[in-house]
């Protein structure tokens, strides 16, 4: 069993945890496509700024009702616009 600091092996897989959390909040668990898009969105935010932007960017997409794949595309466009 892992402790509050996150040390030790996890008790559940990410998919199991997300499925359980989805049930608690009354939302569907993300499928593999959505999960991949969210991870890539988080990566785009974290690599172009401070790491804290990663989970917040995912939250913002959800609040805005933007599908994760679309949010990822918009994030990539934003990153590219900042580089040029």
N, C-alpha and C positions, 0 to 999 in steps of 0.2 A: 504494500500500500504506500502511495506517495504521500508526503507530508505537505503542509501549506506552502513550503518554499519551492515545491516542484521537484525536489530531489527524489531519487528513487524511481523505479519503473512506474509507468502509468497503469492505472487499474483498468482502463478501457481504451479502445482505439478511438481515433478522432471521429470516425464515422459513427461509432456507437454513442459517443458523447453528444455529437451533433444531433443524432436522431432523438436521444433523450431530451436534449434541450429544446428541440423543435416541438416535441410533445408538450413540454412545460409552457412554452410561450404560444402554443396554438398555431404554429406555422409549419409549412412543409420543410423537411430537411433538404438541403441542396443535393442535386445529383452531381455526377462526376464533371460534367461540362461547367456547371455553375461554380462548383468548388474550384476548378482549375482557373476560371476567369477571375474569381475573387482572390485567389493566391497571386495571380499575375498582376491584378490591380494593386494589391498590397505591395507587391515587389516594385512596381513602377513608382508608387508613392514613396516607399522607403529608400529607394536608390536615388531619387531626385531631391530628397530633403532629409529631414530627421526621421528616424524610424517610427516615431510616434504617429506620423502621418498615415501609416499603413492601415491600422484598424479604423482610424477615423474616416479615411477615404471610403472604406467599405461601408461604414455606417452611413455616411453621407449619400452614397449611391442608393442604399436601401430606403432612406428617408425620402429621397427625391423620386423613388419609384422607377429608377433607371435600372434596367436589367444588367447584371454583372458584365456580360459580354459587351454591351454598348458602353458601359462605364469604363471598361478597360480600353476600348477604342478611343474614347474621349480623353482618357488619361494619357494615352500614348500621344495623341495630337497635342495635348497641353505640354507634355515633356518636350516634344519636338519644337514647338513654338518658342519655348524658353531657350533652347539650344541655338537657335538661329538668330 
